[in-house]
Amino acid sequence: MAQYIADGIILGATLALGAIGLTLTYNILRFANFAHGEFLTFGAYFALALAGVLSFGPNLGSLTFGWSFLLVIVLAAALTAGLAILLDVVVYRVLRRSDVAVALVIASFGASLMLRNVVVFIWGPQPDYYSRAIAIAHPILPGVRVTTDEIFVVVLAAVLMVALHLFLTRTRMGKAMRAVSDNVLLAQVTGVNVANIIRLVWIVGGGLAAVGGIFYGLTVQLIPNMGFNLILPMFAAAILGGIGSVYGAVLGGLVIGLAESLSVIWIDPGYKPAIAFGLMLLMLLVYPSGLLGERP
Amino acid sequence: MIGILSYLVFFLIQALVYSIVALGLNLQWGYTGLFNIGVAGFFLVGSYTFAILSGPPYAAHLGGFGLPIVVGVLGAMAAAGLVALIVGIPTLRLREDYLAIATIGIAEVLRLIALNAKGLTGGSRGAQSIPRPFQDVIHSNLLNNAVYLLIVIAVVVVVYYALEAMVRSPWGRVLKAIREDEAAASSLGKSPTSFRLQAFVIGCVVMGLGGALNASFVGFIAPTDFMPILTFEIWAMLIAGGSGNNRGAILGSVLVWAFWTSMGSLTQSVLPSDLQVKGGALQIILIGIVLLAILMARPRGIIGEEAVVSREAQLGGGDGHD
């Protein structure tokens, strides 16, 4: 039981990082971006490519990677943010301007399929790993064994969330972002440059998604379908927490991660991916504004 | 010659079965503005329901009711409609994107059930020997395919005229009114949620019909036949042909399926066998670029929706700038 809770928190960290970007783009750009899962995939694969060239120094303690991997994470996040902006400029911005704005969701669905196949085309369909080294799980509590990599994932996720909280509450840009998220017109009237904020949202959302993808690659594996498999739990997390709420996305990510992990105790693990969907449908039925969402 | 002819028959059956699904999607997206990106899921329900109801007894999973093919088809349609109700009721009263998320979710859940509920569906090995009409009477493969093509054409014609009658009726005008201006439509006393649910369920019933016809034609179904790529293909067909136009949906299906299969055989003949997987990926990337280009350049598709002008306006103005 305790082991399942630990596993759920590790999965939840990945989901939460992905769901933050999803909830922000959903709220500010007003559409469900199905290509967001591919930001996780690309982040993970960018890191795989970078780790191939940027690998120096010994492994840190019992982690399966060294200091250089931190640099790899930063660079992969930056590349993924660039990809998110590129996708916005090439596809979404054009569609936002036309009068058939509703086509955005379909375009993002098409873009997600294309990006997924770009990964297959470049890296092939087989699963990959960052390291062939075997990570040894250590007991940290009675009945709970985790690897040092997994501890790293949870700690770095927590650090990033605190940093995001400080950014949103203490900096001018963060405050402007929250203002646009609340009310675009009102923010514009007070002199906020909305185009810049949209770019910032893609950078923050894409970067965090990339880190989430790398975490998944570290704790599970890299496959071209990983982002697509995670998109539904991430949407479930964003909806559970309340669309637009960053803290809701974190909470939702943890709840979904725990629920998926714990479900294995009672049901066939083959149905694990359906848990997130069931929770989401239930939430939409009884409490559509989400746990921490705005009250209508 | 016979080879080309039999391929043409084979191709047209497949394209027209997809056109039935595209017609169902057109009622949802083209006329009502509903994002259903779980098309593959409703197609799956139709396929499996048909296989279970009309198929032979299976050793490993449910089936063997051996019901007449027509009963199987009707059951497939009913099952797809039932699933649509379950998804539609919680989501259709909310913001439109929630339906998109819920439909892609239900398609994945249905695929998981097909994969894991071995006692119901046969799991990853799928269901086999699904019956086809007249298979005991006509033994020639080409002749049997030709008869099946006639049946599919007849079904397409019936579905086309039924949908045309629906969208031209007062009911269809309400759908368009809700799509264009929900507030105005509800101020006239029309419940948007109720009309949306009706259109969604009817569209999914049509998709279930397509699924049953496909299962009967192919004779073998497995969970891998219902990947999200299928949903993407149907969307490409509808958007290329012109959403909001039923003739466009049929035309788009034939064109996109021709493009898709010729791209497939091209990559297969050009690329060496070790690059086949990458060729499949390239195929999807290219058709994705075409779809996005059409979305951006011609959002109304090849044919597009025709303008509907009320009879009074035509009689009164008559000079055509409404």
Interface residues (C-beta under 8 A of the other chain):
Chain A: Y26 F31 A32 F34 V91 V94 L95 S98 V100 V102 A103 V105 I106 A107 F109 G110 A111 L113 M114 N117 V118 V120 F121 G124 P125 F228 L232 F235 I239 D268 G270 Y271 P273 A274 F277 M280 L281 L284 L285 P288
Chain B: G33 F35 I37 V87 I89 P90 T91 L94 E96 D97 Y98 A100 I101 A102 I104 G105 I106 E108 V109 L112 I113 L115 N116 P228 I229 T231 F232 W235 A236 I239 V277 K278 G280 A281 L282 I284 I285 G288 I289 L291 L292 L295 M296 P299
